[in-house]
Amino acid sequence: MPAVTVYRRWFGGQDASAWSRTFDAVEVEDHVFETEVTDSPVETGCSISDHAYDRPDKLTITAAVSDLPPAGKALDNYALEGPSRSAAAYAWLKRMRRAHEPFSVQTGLDLFPSMIITSLKAKKDAQHENILYFVVELKEIIWVTTQVVLFPAHPKVKRAAAKKKDDGEKSGEDPDEAIKKKVKKTFLRMGYNFITGQGGSE
């Protein structure tokens, strides 16, 4: 099976070949593509695109890296980074899983430009102590962009103050006190009329 090659997503001015990794032997490449359909009912005549969306792509790769480099690759990146190629590959896989850094993966079927490691299983056995066997699961990172839209300032509108309505003179006097004053004033006037002989009352 064709070798799986891992590339850095953002080179940052570095040579891509200085970062890339190729697995020596690939046993299985498992590609998973899923579409999620919502449970909302679909109205007749409407577009169904709003009721379904693609889930992130997934990869499961079963591969191996040996201490003996493939022909023509005596000084590859694994050999330059550790005491052995298998140990360097193991350290690199752990580092990438913990870094959560997206990278590109070229499989025998397709190029996946933005993947991260979600699971890593590695093993060695007595019969193949110079070979690292591993199963790595990867998941696509879906990128979105946001845009800030600046609206023009709202024009200031001068508004004339409303004219106050003249409701006459208002008093904050207690109604009961006003009635008492009016009754008292009436009795005083009646007494005055009686004394002066004017008689009658209002």
Helices and strands as residue ranges (DSSP letters): E 5-8, G 16-18, E 21-22, E 25-32, E 35-37, G 48-51, E 52-54, E 58-66, H 77-81, H 85-99, E 103-106, E 111-123, E 131-140, H 175-196
